[in-house]
Amino acid sequence: MGAPNADSPAADGVMLRPMTTADLPSAHALSSQLHWPHRFADWEQALRHAEGFVAEQEGSVIGTALRWHWGPAHATIGLVIVDPAHQGQRIGHRLMSAVLDGLDSHCLLLHATPEGRGLYERLGFQRIGDLQQHQGQALPSPLVALDAGWRLRPAAQGDLPALQALDRVARGMPRDALIAELVDGAEASVVLDQGGTARGFGLLRRFGRGHVIGPVIAPDATGAQALIAHLSGLNAGRFTRIDIDAGSGLGDWVTSLGLARVDAPVTMQRGDAPAPVPGAPRLFAVTTQALG
């Protein structure tokens, strides 16, 4: 898919055009204005895998919207921001309409704030679940016992294809380039191993105010707890964030690790997703709310 096109200025002088790396300082300033935690480096990483629009008025960037195109049939939408001074002027609707252009045949996923949910519903998105954002100073955490034949081990260079395949099944989208970058840049990459076969994995990465745990993929809740407890323990005493699937049933347990629940964005989808494969690995914690 090619890069999105610019449009003509509206009567209010607002013009939409493709986002470039030159817009990153302005985009970072917008997210900081809304007290979003993204570092400049987080924006850089997001844009490396994305295409999107900025809304511009008199040379100033007043809005952003990005899309991540994963294979021929899937995409995620995120980092949809409008300067508070310009909200209520349908700029968000124009950005979303532009970023959705050409994706009618795709299964689309996003995580909505309360402020954005109404707009997304009007554009055909439906609620399919919730996230729970947990964060705080991680406490030292006891390790989770695993059954015989199961263990945690550091990821090795040769594990990457297996980790990409696990993410592909659990997230339902082919994100091989993203997973390769995340694994390469992670401070800790841990594999849930059964008899020499990777059955799940988790990453501890720099993000926002400190570190984030995610993605976390496992065949069941016990495996996910083992991965999360290990990574959280590695980061004990430091600011840690994790965004878990609310349906995982892990919320109270994650809170016990010193990571209080602070937000609950809604998971929304437009288009049909493939039916889950019985026994397939499951995504317990997302990469980020934008990337999914």
C-alpha positions as CSV (number, residue, x, y, z in Angstrom):
1,M,0.0,0.0,0.0
2,G,1.3,3.4,-0.9
3,A,1.7,6.4,1.4
4,P,-1.5,8.4,2.1
5,N,-2.2,11.5,0.2
6,A,-2.6,15.1,1.4
7,D,-6.0,16.8,1.1
8,S,-7.0,20.4,0.4
9,P,-7.2,22.9,3.2
10,A,-10.6,23.2,4.8
11,A,-12.4,26.5,5.4
12,D,-10.7,26.8,8.8
13,G,-7.3,26.5,7.1
14,V,-6.6,23.0,8.4
15,M,-4.9,20.7,5.9
16,L,-4.1,17.0,6.2
17,R,-0.9,15.7,4.8
18,P,1.3,12.6,5.2
19,M,3.3,12.4,8.4
20,T,7.1,12.4,8.1
21,T,10.0,12.1,10.5
22,A,10.3,15.9,10.5
23,D,6.9,16.0,12.3
24,L,8.1,13.9,15.2
25,P,9.0,16.8,17.5
26,S,5.5,18.3,17.0
27,A,3.8,14.9,17.5
28,H,5.8,14.3,20.7
29,A,4.8,17.7,21.9
30,L,1.1,17.0,21.3
31,S,1.2,13.7,23.2
32,S,3.1,15.4,26.1
33,Q,0.4,18.1,26.2
34,L,-2.1,15.4,26.9
35,H,0.2,13.8,29.5
36,W,0.7,10.7,27.4
37,P,4.0,9.1,28.5
38,H,5.6,8.5,25.1
39,R,9.2,9.5,24.7
40,F,10.6,10.9,21.5
41,A,12.2,7.5,20.9
42,D,8.8,5.8,21.3
43,W,7.4,8.0,18.5
44,E,10.4,7.2,16.3
45,Q,9.8,3.5,16.8
46,A,6.1,3.7,16.1
47,L,6.6,5.7,12.9
48,R,9.2,3.3,11.6
49,H,6.4,0.7,11.1
50,A,3.6,3.1,10.3
51,E,2.1,5.5,7.8
52,G,-0.2,8.3,8.8
53,F,-1.4,11.9,8.7
54,V,-0.9,15.1,10.5
55,A,-3.4,17.9,10.6
56,E,-1.7,21.2,10.0
57,Q,-2.9,24.8,10.4
58,E,-0.7,27.8,9.6
59,G,2.4,25.6,9.7
60,S,1.7,24.1,13.1
61,V,0.8,20.4,13.6
62,I,-2.4,20.2,15.6
63,G,-3.3,16.5,15.1
64,T,-2.0,13.1,14.3
65,A,-3.3,9.7,13.3
66,L,-1.2,6.6,12.4
67,R,-1.9,3.2,10.9
68,W,0.2,0.0,11.0
69,H,-0.5,-2.3,8.1
70,W,0.2,-5.9,9.0
71,G,0.0,-8.1,6.0
72,P,-2.7,-8.0,3.3
73,A,-5.8,-8.1,5.6
74,H,-5.0,-6.5,9.0
75,A,-4.1,-3.1,10.4
76,T,-4.0,-1.3,13.8
77,I,-4.9,2.4,14.3
78,G,-3.4,4.6,17.0
79,L,-1.8,7.8,18.3
80,V,-4.9,9.7,17.2
81,I,-4.4,13.1,18.8
82,V,-6.0,16.5,18.4
83,D,-4.6,19.6,20.2
84,P,-7.1,20.4,22.9
85,A,-7.4,23.9,21.6
86,H,-8.8,22.5,18.4
87,Q,-11.1,19.8,19.6
88,G,-14.7,19.9,18.7
89,Q,-13.9,21.0,15.1
90,R,-14.2,17.5,13.5
91,I,-10.4,17.3,13.0
92,G,-10.3,13.9,14.6
93,H,-13.0,12.7,12.2
94,R,-11.1,14.0,9.2
95,L,-7.9,12.3,10.5
96,M,-9.6,9.0,11.0
97,S,-11.4,9.1,7.7
98,A,-8.0,9.7,6.0
99,V,-6.2,7.0,7.9
100,L,-9.0,4.5,7.2
101,D,-8.9,5.2,3.4
102,G,-8.1,2.0,1.5
103,L,-8.7,-0.3,4.5
104,D,-12.3,-1.2,3.9
105,S,-11.5,-4.8,3.3
106,H,-9.2,-5.1,6.3
107,C,-9.8,-6.2,9.9
108,L,-8.9,-3.1,11.9
109,L,-8.1,-3.0,15.6
110,L,-7.7,0.0,18.0
111,H,-7.8,0.8,21.7
112,A,-10.1,3.7,22.5
113,T,-10.0,6.4,25.2
114,P,-13.4,7.4,26.5
115,E,-13.1,10.7,24.5
116,G,-12.6,8.8,21.2
117,R,-14.9,5.9,21.6
118,G,-18.0,7.7,20.1
119,L,-16.1,8.7,17.0
120,Y,-14.9,5.2,16.4
121,E,-18.3,3.7,16.9
122,R,-19.7,6.2,14.2
123,L,-16.9,4.9,11.9
124,G,-18.1,1.3,12.3
125,F,-15.9,0.0,15.1
126,Q,-17.4,-2.2,17.8
127,R,-16.2,-3.0,21.3
128,I,-14.8,-6.5,21.6
129,G,-13.1,-6.3,25.0
130,D,-11.0,-4.1,27.3
131,L,-7.4,-3.6,28.3
132,Q,-6.3,-2.9,31.9
133,Q,-3.3,-0.6,32.2
134,H,-1.2,-1.3,35.3
135,Q,1.8,0.6,36.4
136,G,4.0,1.5,39.4
137,Q,7.2,0.6,41.2
138,A,7.5,-3.1,40.6
139,L,7.9,-5.2,43.8
140,P,10.2,-8.2,44.1
141,S,8.0,-11.0,43.0
142,P,8.1,-14.7,43.8
143,L,8.6,-17.0,40.8
144,V,5.7,-19.0,39.5
145,A,6.1,-22.7,39.6
146,L,5.8,-24.5,36.3
147,D,5.0,-28.1,35.6
148,A,7.7,-30.7,34.9
149,G,9.2,-30.1,31.4
150,W,8.4,-26.4,31.4
151,R,11.0,-23.7,32.1
152,L,11.8,-20.1,31.5
153,R,15.1,-19.3,29.6
154,P,16.6,-16.3,27.9
155,A,15.8,-15.9,24.3
156,A,18.6,-16.9,21.9
157,Q,19.3,-15.5,18.5
158,G,17.9,-18.6,16.8
159,D,14.5,-18.2,18.6
160,L,13.3,-15.2,16.6
161,P,11.4,-17.2,13.9
162,A,9.6,-19.1,16.6
163,L,8.7,-15.9,18.5
164,Q,7.5,-14.2,15.4
165,A,5.3,-17.3,14.7
166,L,3.9,-17.2,18.2
167,D,3.0,-13.5,17.9
168,R,1.5,-14.1,14.5
169,V,-0.9,-16.6,15.9
170,A,-1.7,-14.9,19.2
171,R,-2.1,-11.4,17.8
172,G,-3.7,-12.7,14.5
173,M,-1.5,-10.4,12.4
174,P,1.9,-10.9,10.7
175,R,4.2,-8.4,12.6
176,D,7.6,-10.1,11.9
177,A,9.6,-6.9,11.4
178,L,8.1,-5.3,14.5
179,I,8.8,-8.4,16.7
180,A,12.4,-8.5,15.3
181,E,13.0,-4.9,16.3
182,L,11.4,-5.3,19.8
183,V,13.4,-8.5,20.6
184,D,16.6,-6.8,19.4
185,G,16.0,-3.8,21.6
186,A,14.6,-5.4,24.7
187,E,16.4,-5.3,28.0
188,A,15.2,-8.8,28.7
189,S,13.6,-11.4,26.3
190,V,12.3,-14.6,28.1
191,V,11.0,-17.7,26.4
192,L,8.5,-20.1,28.0
193,D,10.0,-23.5,26.9
194,Q,8.5,-26.9,26.9
195,G,10.9,-29.7,26.1
196,G,13.0,-27.5,23.8
197,T,10.0,-25.9,22.1
198,A,9.1,-22.2,22.5
199,R,5.5,-22.1,23.7
200,G,5.4,-18.4,24.8
201,F,7.6,-15.3,25.4
202,G,7.7,-11.9,27.1
203,L,9.8,-8.8,26.7
204,L,10.9,-6.1,29.1
205,R,11.5,-2.8,27.1
206,R,12.2,0.9,27.7
207,F,9.0,2.8,27.1
208,G,7.4,6.0,28.4
209,R,8.2,6.8,32.1
210,G,10.3,3.7,32.6
211,H,9.9,0.1,31.3
212,V,7.0,-1.8,29.8
213,I,6.4,-5.6,29.9
214,G,4.9,-6.7,26.6
215,P,4.1,-8.4,24.5
216,V,3.4,-11.4,26.6
217,I,2.3,-14.5,24.8
218,A,1.6,-17.9,26.5
219,P,-0.6,-20.9,26.2
220,D,-2.4,-20.3,29.5
221,A,-2.6,-18.0,32.5
222,T,0.1,-19.9,34.5
223,G,2.6,-19.5,31.7
224,A,1.8,-15.8,31.4
225,Q,2.2,-15.3,35.2
226,A,5.6,-17.0,35.1
227,L,6.8,-14.7,32.3
228,I,5.3,-11.5,33.9
229,A,6.6,-12.4,37.4
230,H,10.1,-13.0,36.1
231,L,10.2,-9.8,34.1
232,S,8.6,-7.7,36.8
233,G,11.1,-9.1,39.3
234,L,14.0,-8.1,37.0
235,N,12.7,-4.6,37.1
236,A,11.9,-4.5,40.8
237,G,12.2,-1.0,42.3
238,R,11.8,0.7,38.9
239,F,8.7,2.1,37.2
240,T,7.0,-0.7,35.2
241,R,3.9,-0.7,33.0
242,I,1.9,-3.5,31.5
243,D,-1.3,-3.5,29.5
244,I,-3.1,-6.7,30.0
245,D,-6.2,-8.2,28.4
246,A,-9.0,-7.6,30.9
247,G,-10.4,-11.1,30.1
248,S,-7.2,-12.8,31.3
249,G,-8.3,-12.7,34.9
250,L,-4.8,-11.5,36.0
251,G,-5.7,-8.0,37.1
252,D,-5.7,-8.6,40.9
253,W,-2.5,-10.6,40.6
254,V,-0.7,-8.0,38.6
255,T,-1.8,-5.4,41.2
256,S,-0.1,-7.5,43.8
257,L,3.2,-7.0,42.0
258,G,3.0,-3.3,42.8
259,L,1.4,-2.4,39.5
260,A,-1.8,-0.6,40.2
261,R,-4.6,-0.4,37.6
262,V,-4.7,3.2,36.3
263,D,-6.8,3.0,33.1
264,A,-9.1,0.7,31.1
265,P,-9.2,1.5,27.4
266,V,-11.8,-0.2,25.2
267,T,-10.6,-2.7,22.6
268,M,-12.5,-2.0,19.3
269,Q,-12.6,-3.8,16.0
270,R,-13.9,-3.2,12.5
271,G,-14.2,-6.1,10.1
272,D,-14.1,-9.8,10.7
273,A,-11.2,-11.4,12.4
274,P,-10.3,-15.1,12.0
275,A,-11.8,-17.4,14.6
276,P,-9.4,-18.3,17.4
277,V,-7.6,-21.5,16.9
278,P,-8.3,-24.0,19.8
279,G,-5.2,-24.5,21.9
280,A,-3.3,-21.6,20.2
281,P,-1.1,-19.3,22.2
282,R,-2.8,-16.2,23.6
283,L,-1.8,-12.6,23.9
284,F,-2.0,-11.7,27.6
285,A,-0.2,-8.3,27.4
286,V,0.0,-6.0,24.3
287,T,3.1,-4.3,22.9
288,T,1.5,-0.9,23.3
289,Q,-2.0,0.4,23.1
290,A,-1.3,1.9,19.7
291,L,0.5,-1.1,18.1
292,G,-1.7,-3.7,19.8
